[in-house]
Amino acid sequence: MAKVLYDIYQIKNAKSSVVGRYFARAVPTETIDTEGLAHHIFSHGSSFTEEDIEGILKKAEKCIVEQLLDSKKVKLNKLGTFYLSVQNRKGGAESVEDFSITQNVQGLRIRFLPEQADNSSLTSKSMMQKANFKWAEELKRDSAAGKPDSGGGGDDGE
């Protein structure tokens, strides 16, 4: 069964208002590349071959970048919106006349904003309803002890 692995960490920054408190963070197990995603999509049953799906994904990547560089946002319905943001150098320009791209702009960043509609599967509420949590440390202990993975359960590290 699919699960969201998490780790528990402590805030150690003395300036933080929550110093000494513990929080969870997601622990990814791997990164799925374009080929892996194409294989996964194909495994759900498709009239397209894995190669066709991979080709479409690669073309989509190129086209998304092309559209972003043409000052457009790219919305993938029920998924989210890609857009560009400008990374400025510290200090800025003292006036409009003093501003130059080469002196004041450090780079461009591609941003992604997940779909926020109630029927989207990417909202925080929807993801929490579908998530099956497993504490990564507990998974390591179970594995070392030779216990089979039960898949986790609640939000308390089961």
Sequence and secondary structure as in RCSB ss.txt:
>XXXX:A:sequence
MAKVLYDIYQIKNAKSSVVGRYFARAVPTETIDTEGLAHHIFSHGSSFTEEDIEGILKKAEKCIVEQLLDSKKVK
LNKLGTFYLSVQNRKGGAESVEDFSITQNVQGLRIRFLPEQADNSSLTSKSMMQKANFKWAEELKRDSAAGKPDS
GGGGDDGE
>XXXX:A:secstr
   EEEEEEE   TTSTTTT EEEEE       HHHHHHHHHHT  SS HHHHHHHHHHHHHHHHHHHTTT  EE
ETTTEEEEEEEEE TT  SSTTT  HHHHEEEEEEEEEE  STT TTSHHHHHHH  EEEHHHHHHHHHTT    
  BSSS  
